[in-house]
Amino acid sequence: MAAGTRTFGIGETLIDPGVLPPPPTRHALLAFLVTLAAILHIGTAPWSDVHNGAEGYYASAALEMTRSDVAPPHDPPLVQWLIAGSYKLFGVTAAAVRLPTAAAMISSVALTFLIGEQLAGYWRGFSAGLLHLCCLGPAIWGRIATAETIFAATLEAVIFCATCGYQQQQKRSIWFAGVWLFAALGFLTKGITALVYPAAIFCFLALPYREVRVRFRLLLHWPGPLLFLALVLPWLVWIKLHEQVAFSEIALRWLVPFASGNVPKANGIPLSGFLLAHGTWWFPAILLVLPGVCFASRKVFRPHEFDFADALPLCWIAVGFLPLLFLPSRLEYHSMSMWGGFALWTASAWDRTPRALRLAGIGLVFTAGLTLGSSATAGYTLALPPLTASEWVGLRPMVMLMALSITVSCAVAAYVVWRQREVLGLALVLLGMVPVGLITAEEIARSGAQFSLANAAELVQPDLGKTGEVLYEGSPLRGSSLGFYLARRVSLVSENQQAAAPGFNVGAIPPAAAVEKMAESHPVFLIIGKNRTRYWQEQLTARFHLYHQVTTCGPHVVLSNLP
């Protein structure tokens, strides 16, 4: 044997062969996606006030943490920690509330690109990342601070690490350690759902594929679970040692799949509304692939060549979407964690759809844009969530601009697809959605009173003084932005006891006690829903012969005891 030679192992020659470094095109596509995501989400973060609902809840909880240096006692705390850290760095503003969410959305888009690259190359990853970024749902809900956005980023990191570990034998243990690391971060965001969700995906993948069962067996090796426990247990132990919290309450918050989280349970939307909303959130992706799925399903799904790359997005969609159909507390944005999987599947379906059906899909999107523009021209504006049709009536020029963007981009994309440049055609259609997302964000900001009580808080704050009180009738979630904008706690008016919420006093006072509070000598403001105006007018007029309505704020009315 010649000097200086050596024997190559089978792992070096067969399992993990050397590959060429990624071309500059790949880096340019990833940089383009990340830059566009940063512009769309970081650039628009300060546009609107903090909204009621989950965003106001997290913003108020994080603000209480910064003021008292005490974390919420029994909630998965990662979202509050991130927002509190943003307050420390950038000040207490609406933009600071949304910066962690914006970073999570940028990470999700980048991870969708990387997962698609691992499955089918960087062009597939680029298509999937652009679909994830430019559909209407991410353009709206990706700008609102919720736990689902951050959980979606941790879940995509888990799936990316698992995919790399599946494909790379020599670094498998390192990648699988990353799976447990990001699962721990997800657990600190959504509780046990962060374990059940990826575990279900991996189990469904393991059923038909023996190599998945063999390679993923290393996930259960002791270093991974030990790393998970090292990151999670200290917080759980701290809760038990320092707070008087029953184990049943901890279990409800942390150990109930798909129900874990910080926000108190809200009233869900009906199943029909949930499905119709997702038809809107997934626009235009769902229309682009609809002809191919209907008329060339065997070519799209390839049942005889169904491999790991095809099964992963479908298992991801099934685990993230199907359970929500049976949960009565579902909301429109609860499926955000599977939007990355939907983007990957849509990119795959688009690549496999025949050219004629691709043109038909573009024609459907063009028709939708033409219908939108025609209705605006005729004076009948369609309802585009999250605003109602009546709220869009005064914004007819903006609606026509949205329709123009969609139709022009589809016309150009159809020509490009006819010239057999499918990826470029898809990119043109999706880039035509960028102005739609920006216009929608701008109109949400202009209609801020419909989503936030910032104006009401700004109005009553100067008159409160040191002894003034603010009463709020309704669900704490519907008035959660008050905890962010008022420098004091709010008393909740309700016949029933409500779950504790940041920014509100513990417990609730009945309406009769609220009427007596209006007799106090110090300033008292009562914020009610418009549908309760007649009731309170009768109660206050009968008691004081006076009914003082200060202002209206979207669906709310502000009353006062001041002359």
C-alpha positions in Angstrom: 0.0 0.0 0.0 1.4 3.4 -0.9 2.5 5.7 1.9 0.0 8.3 2.9 -3.2 6.4 1.9 -6.0 5.5 4.3 -9.1 3.4 4.3 -12.5 5.2 3.9 -15.4 4.1 6.0 -18.8 3.2 4.6 -20.2 6.3 6.3 -17.9 8.5 4.3 -18.4 6.8 1.0 -22.1 5.8 0.8 -24.2 7.5 3.6 -23.0 11.1 3.6 -21.2 11.9 0.4 -19.6 15.3 -0.1 -21.7 17.9 -2.0 -20.9 21.1 -3.7 -21.3 24.3 -1.7 -24.6 26.1 -2.3 -24.5 28.5 -5.3 -24.9 32.2 -4.9 -28.4 32.0 -6.2 -29.5 30.1 -3.1 -28.0 32.7 -0.8 -29.6 35.5 -2.8 -33.1 33.9 -2.6 -32.8 33.4 1.2 -31.6 36.9 1.7 -34.5 38.3 -0.4 -37.0 36.3 1.7 -35.6 37.5 5.0 -35.3 41.1 3.8 -38.9 41.2 2.5 -40.2 39.6 5.7 -38.3 42.1 7.8 -39.8 45.0 5.8 -43.3 43.7 6.0 -43.3 42.8 9.7 -40.7 44.9 11.5 -41.5 47.9 9.3 -45.3 47.8 10.0 -45.0 46.9 13.7 -45.6 50.5 15.0 -48.5 51.2 12.6 -51.5 50.4 15.0 -52.3 50.4 18.7 -52.1 47.3 20.8 -55.2 45.3 20.0 -57.7 43.8 22.5 -57.6 40.0 22.8 -54.4 38.0 23.0 -52.1 40.9 22.1 -53.4 43.1 24.8 -53.2 40.2 27.3 -49.5 39.5 26.6 -48.7 43.2 26.4 -50.3 43.8 29.8 -48.8 40.7 31.4 -45.3 41.7 30.2 -45.8 45.2 31.5 -46.7 43.9 34.9 -43.5 41.9 34.9 -41.3 44.9 34.2 -43.1 47.0 36.9 -43.1 44.4 39.7 -40.2 42.1 38.6 -42.6 39.2 39.3 -43.4 36.7 36.5 -47.0 35.4 36.0 -47.2 32.6 38.5 -48.4 29.6 36.5 -48.4 30.5 32.8 -46.0 29.3 30.1 -43.9 32.4 30.3 -41.8 32.7 27.1 -44.0 35.2 25.3 -44.1 37.5 28.3 -40.3 37.2 28.8 -39.7 38.1 25.2 -42.0 41.1 25.2 -40.6 42.3 28.6 -37.1 42.1 27.2 -38.3 44.1 24.2 -39.7 46.7 26.6 -36.3 47.0 28.3 -34.5 47.5 25.0 -37.0 49.7 23.0 -39.3 51.2 25.6 -43.0 50.5 26.3 -44.6 50.9 22.9 -46.9 49.0 20.6 -43.9 48.3 18.3 -41.9 46.8 21.2 -44.9 44.5 21.9 -44.8 43.2 18.3 -41.0 42.9 17.7 -40.7 39.4 19.2 -43.6 38.3 17.0 -42.0 39.9 13.9 -38.8 38.1 14.7 -40.7 34.8 15.0 -42.4 35.4 11.6 -39.1 36.2 9.9 -37.6 33.0 11.5 -40.6 30.9 10.3 -40.3 32.1 6.8 -36.5 31.4 6.8 -37.1 27.9 8.3 -39.8 27.2 5.7 -37.2 27.9 3.1 -34.6 25.7 4.8 -37.0 22.8 5.3 -38.1 23.0 1.6 -34.5 23.1 0.6 -33.7 19.9 2.6 -36.7 18.2 1.0 -36.5 19.2 -2.7 -33.9 21.9 -3.3 -33.6 25.6 -2.7 -36.1 26.6 -5.5 -38.8 24.6 -3.7 -37.7 26.3 -0.5 -38.0 29.7 -2.1 -41.5 29.0 -3.4 -42.6 27.7 0.0 -41.1 30.6 1.9 -42.8 33.1 -0.4 -46.1 31.4 0.0 -45.7 31.4 3.8 -44.9 35.1 3.8 -47.3 36.6 1.2 -50.7 34.8 1.8 -53.3 37.0 3.4 -53.3 35.1 6.8 -49.7 35.6 7.7 -49.9 39.2 6.4 -52.7 39.9 9.0 -52.1 37.6 12.0 -48.3 37.6 11.7 -48.4 41.3 12.7 -50.3 40.6 16.0 -48.5 39.5 19.1 -49.8 36.0 20.0 -48.3 32.8 21.4 -49.2 30.9 18.2 -46.7 32.9 16.1 -43.8 32.2 18.5 -44.9 28.6 18.9 -45.0 28.2 15.1 -41.3 29.3 14.9 -40.2 26.8 17.6 -42.2 24.0 15.9 -40.6 24.8 12.5 -37.2 24.7 14.2 -38.0 21.3 15.6 -39.1 20.0 12.2 -36.0 21.4 10.5 -33.7 19.8 13.0 -35.5 16.5 12.7 -35.3 16.6 8.9 -31.6 17.4 9.0 -31.0 14.6 11.5 -33.0 12.2 9.3 -30.8 13.0 6.3 -27.4 13.4 7.9 -26.1 10.4 9.6 -22.8 11.8 10.9 -24.4 14.8 12.7 -27.7 13.1 13.7 -27.1 13.3 17.4 -26.4 17.0 17.2 -29.5 17.7 15.1 -31.7 15.6 17.4 -30.4 17.6 20.4 -31.7 20.7 18.5 -35.1 19.0 18.3 -35.3 18.8 22.1 -33.9 22.3 22.6 -36.6 23.9 20.5 -39.2 21.6 21.9 -38.3 23.0 25.3 -38.7 26.6 24.0 -42.1 25.5 22.6 -43.1 24.0 25.9 -42.4 27.3 27.6 -44.7 28.9 25.0 -47.6 26.5 24.7 -47.1 23.7 27.3 -47.4 20.1 26.5 -48.7 20.9 23.0 -45.1 21.5 22.0 -44.3 17.8 22.7 -47.6 16.2 21.4 -47.6 18.1 18.1 -44.2 17.1 16.7 -44.5 13.6 18.3 -47.7 13.0 16.4 -46.0 14.2 13.2 -43.1 11.8 13.7 -45.4 8.9 14.6 -47.5 9.4 11.5 -44.3 9.5 9.4 -42.9 6.3 11.1 -46.0 4.3 10.2 -45.3 3.8 6.5 -41.5 4.2 6.4 -39.2 1.8 8.2 -36.2 4.1 7.7 -38.0 6.8 9.7 -38.6 4.4 12.6 -34.9 3.4 12.5 -33.4 6.9 12.3 -35.8 8.6 14.7 -35.2 6.0 17.3 -32.2 8.1 18.4 -34.6 10.9 19.4 -35.5 8.9 22.5 -31.8 8.4 23.5 -31.3 9.9 27.0 -29.3 13.1 26.3 -32.2 14.7 24.4 -34.9 14.2 27.1 -32.3 15.2 29.7 -31.6 18.5 27.9 -35.4 19.1 27.7 -35.9 18.6 31.4 -32.9 20.7 32.2 -34.5 23.7 30.4 -38.1 23.1 31.6 -38.0 21.7 35.1 -36.4 24.8 36.9 -39.4 26.9 35.9 -42.0 24.3 37.0 -40.1 23.8 40.3 -40.0 27.6 40.9 -43.8 27.8 40.4 -44.4 25.0 42.9 -42.0 26.4 45.5 -42.8 30.1 45.3 -46.5 30.3 44.4 -49.6 28.9 46.1 -50.9 27.1 43.0 -52.8 23.8 43.0 -51.3 21.0 40.9 -54.6 20.7 39.0 -54.2 24.3 37.8 -50.6 23.8 36.7 -51.7 20.6 34.9 -54.5 22.5 33.1 -52.1 25.2 32.0 -49.2 23.0 31.0 -50.3 19.4 30.5 -53.5 19.5 28.4 -52.7 19.2 24.7 -54.0 21.9 22.4 -55.5 23.7 25.4 -52.2 24.8 27.1 -51.3 28.5 27.1 -51.6 31.7 28.9 -54.7 33.4 27.6 -58.0 32.6 29.3 -60.4 30.5 27.2 -62.3 32.6 24.7 -65.5 31.9 22.9 -64.6 30.1 19.7 -66.0 30.6 16.3 -68.4 28.2 14.5 -66.9 25.5 12.3 -68.3 27.0 9.2 -66.8 30.4 10.0 -63.5 28.8 10.8 -63.3 27.0 7.5 -64.4 30.1 5.5 -61.8 32.2 7.3 -59.1 29.8 6.3 -60.2 30.1 2.7 -59.4 33.8 3.1 -56.2 33.3 5.1 -54.8 30.9 2.5 -55.6 33.2 -0.5 -54.2 33.1 -3.2 -52.3 29.8 -2.5 -55.5 27.7 -2.3 -56.8 29.0 -5.6 -53.5 28.5 -7.4 -53.4 24.7 -6.7 -57.2 24.0 -6.7 -57.4 23.1 -10.4 -54.4 20.7 -10.1 -55.8 19.0 -7.0 -59.3 18.6 -8.6 -58.2 17.5 -12.1 -54.7 16.1 -11.8 -54.7 14.7 -8.3 -52.7 11.6 -9.1 -50.0 13.8 -10.6 -50.0 16.1 -7.6 -50.0 13.5 -4.9 -48.1 10.7 -6.8 -49.4 7.8 -4.6 -47.0 5.3 -6.2 -43.9 7.5 -5.5 -45.0 8.9 -2.1 -41.8 9.5 -0.1 -40.7 11.3 3.1 -40.7 14.7 1.4 -44.3 14.2 0.3 -45.5 12.8 3.6 -44.0 15.4 6.0 -46.1 18.5 4.9 -49.3 16.4 4.8 -48.7 15.0 8.3 -47.9 18.5 9.5 -51.2 19.8 8.1 -53.2 17.0 9.5 -51.8 17.3 13.1 -52.1 21.1 13.1 -55.5 21.5 11.5 -57.8 18.5 12.1 -57.9 18.7 16.0 -59.1 22.3 15.7 -62.2 21.1 13.9 -63.3 19.4 17.2 -62.3 22.1 19.7 -65.1 24.5 20.6 -62.6 27.2 21.7 -60.9 27.5 18.2 -60.1 30.9 16.9 -59.0 32.0 13.4 -55.3 32.1 14.1 -55.0 28.9 16.1 -53.8 27.0 13.0 -50.8 29.3 12.5 -48.4 26.5 13.5 -49.3 24.5 10.4 -49.1 27.3 7.9 -45.5 26.4 7.1 -46.5 22.8 6.3 -49.3 24.2 4.1 -46.8 26.4 2.2 -44.5 23.4 1.6 -47.4 21.3 0.3 -48.7 24.1 -1.9 -45.2 24.6 -3.4 -44.9 20.9 -4.1 -48.4 20.8 -5.7 -47.6 23.9 -7.9 -44.4 22.2 -9.2 -46.3 19.1 -10.2 -49.4 20.7 -11.7 -49.6 20.7 -15.5 -49.1 24.0 -17.2 -52.7 24.3 -18.4 -54.0 23.8 -14.8 -51.4 26.3 -13.5 -52.8 28.9 -15.9 -56.3 28.0 -14.6 -55.2 28.6 -11.0 -53.8 32.0 -12.0 -57.1 32.6 -13.8 -59.0 32.0 -10.5 -56.9 34.5 -8.6 -57.3 37.0 -11.5 -61.1 36.5 -11.3 -61.0 37.1 -7.6 -59.1 40.3 -8.1 -61.5 41.4 -10.9 -64.5 40.7 -8.7 -63.0 42.7 -5.9 -62.4 45.7 -8.2 -65.7 45.4 -9.9 -67.6 45.4 -6.6 -65.7 48.5 -5.4 -66.4 50.3 -8.7 -70.1 49.5 -8.5 -70.2 50.6 -4.8 -70.6 47.2 -3.3 -67.5 46.5 -1.4 -66.9 42.9 -0.3 -66.1 42.0 3.3 -62.3 41.5 3.6 -61.3 40.3 7.1 -60.6 41.6 9.6 -62.8 44.6 8.6 -66.5 44.3 7.7 -68.0 45.4 4.4 -69.4 48.6 6.0 -65.9 49.6 7.2 -64.4 49.1 3.7 -67.1 51.3 2.1 -65.2 54.5 2.7 -61.9 52.9 1.5 -63.0 52.2 -2.1 -59.8 53.7 -3.7 -57.7 51.4 -1.5 -59.8 48.4 -2.5 -59.5 49.2 -6.2 -55.7 49.5 -5.7 -55.6 46.1 -4.1 -57.6 44.7 -7.1 -55.3 46.3 -9.6 -52.3 44.8 -7.9 -53.8 41.3 -8.0 -55.0 41.5 -11.6 -51.8 43.0 -13.0 -49.5 40.5 -11.2 -51.7 37.6 -12.4 -51.7 38.8 -16.0 -47.9 39.0 -16.1 -47.6 35.7 -14.2 -49.8 34.0 -16.8 -47.5 35.0 -19.6 -44.4 33.9 -17.6 -46.0 30.5 -16.8 -46.9 30.1 -20.5 -43.2 30.6 -21.2 -42.5 27.7 -18.8 -41.1 29.7 -16.0 -43.3 28.3 -13.2 -41.4 29.5 -10.2 -41.1 33.0 -11.5 -44.8 33.0 -12.3 -45.7 31.9 -8.8 -43.4 34.6 -7.3 -45.1 37.3 -9.4 -48.5 36.3 -8.2 -47.4 36.3 -4.6 -45.5 39.6 -4.8 -48.7 41.1 -6.1 -50.1 40.3 -2.7 -47.5 42.5 -0.9 -49.5 45.7 -1.6 -52.7 43.9 -0.5 -51.1 43.0 2.9 -49.7 46.5 3.4 -53.0 48.2 2.5 -54.9 45.9 4.9 -52.4 46.7 7.7 -52.8 50.4 7.0 -56.6 50.2 7.1 -56.5 48.2 10.4 -54.4 51.0 11.8 -56.9 53.6 10.6 -59.8 51.6 12.2 -57.9 51.3 15.5 -60.9 52.0 17.6 -62.6 48.8 16.4 -59.7 46.7 17.8 -58.2 48.7 20.6 -59.3 50.9 23.6 -56.2 53.1 23.3 -58.3 56.2 22.4 -60.6 55.6 25.4 -57.6 55.2 27.8 -56.0 58.4 26.4 -59.3 60.3 26.9 -59.9 59.2 30.6 -56.3 59.2 31.8 -56.0 63.0 32.4 -59.2 63.2 34.5 -58.5 60.2 36.7 -56.0 61.9 39.0 -54.8 59.8 42.0 -58.1 58.4 43.2 -60.0 57.9 39.9 -61.4 54.5 38.9 -62.1 52.8 35.6 -64.8 50.1 35.4 -65.1 47.8 32.4 -68.1 45.6 31.6 -67.4 42.6 29.5 -64.8 39.9 29.0 -61.3 40.8 30.1 -60.0 39.7 26.7 -62.3 42.2 24.9 -60.8 45.0 27.0 -57.3 43.7 27.5 -55.6 46.7 25.9 -56.7 48.8 28.9 -54.0 47.1 31.0 -51.4 48.3 28.6 -52.5 51.9 28.2 -53.8 52.8 31.7 -51.4 53.4 34.6 -53.7 51.6 37.0 -55.8 48.4 37.3 -59.3 48.3 36.0 -62.3 46.8 37.9 -64.3 44.3 36.0 -68.1 44.6 36.0 -69.9 41.2 35.6 -72.5 39.0 37.2 -70.1 36.0 37.0 -66.6 35.7 38.3 -64.0 35.9 35.5 -60.5 34.4 35.3 -57.8 36.7 36.6 -56.3 38.8 33.8 -53.3 41.3 33.8 -54.4 44.9 34.2 -57.6 44.0 36.0 -58.4 43.7 39.7 -59.0 40.3 41.1 -62.6 39.3 41.1 -65.6 41.2 39.6 -68.3 43.5 40.9 -71.9 43.2 39.9 -73.7 45.9 37.9 -75.6 47.1 40.9 -72.4 47.8 42.8 -71.0 49.6 39.7 -74.1 51.9 39.8 -73.3 52.7 43.4 -69.6 53.4 42.5 -70.8 56.0 40.0 -72.1 57.9 43.1 -68.6 58.3 44.5 -67.1 61.8 44.7 -63.9 60.9 42.8 -63.8 60.4 39.0 -65.3 57.1 37.9 -65.4 56.0 34.2 -67.5 53.1 33.0 -66.7 51.4 29.6 -69.5 49.3 28.2 -70.5 47.7 24.9 -72.8 49.6 22.6 -75.4 46.9 22.9 -75.6 47.7 26.7 -76.2 51.4 26.3 -80.0 51.3 26.9 -79.6 49.2 30.0 -77.1 51.5 31.6 -79.0 54.6 30.5 -82.1 53.3 32.4 -80.1 52.3 35.5 -78.2 55.6 35.8 -81.1 57.8 35.0 -83.3 56.0 37.6 -80.6 56.4 40.2 -79.1 59.8 39.5 -81.5 61.4 36.9 -78.3 61.9 34.9 -76.7 59.9 32.1 -73.3 61.3 31.0 -71.9 59.6 27.9 -68.3 60.9 27.2 -67.5 59.3 23.9 -67.7 56.2 21.8 -64.7 54.0 20.9 -65.5 51.5 18.2 -67.9 49.0 19.7 -67.5 50.6 23.2 -69.1 53.5 25.0 -67.4 55.5 27.8 -69.6 56.8 30.6 -68.6 59.1 33.5 -69.9 60.4 36.8 -68.2 63.8 36.1 -70.6 66.7 35.5 
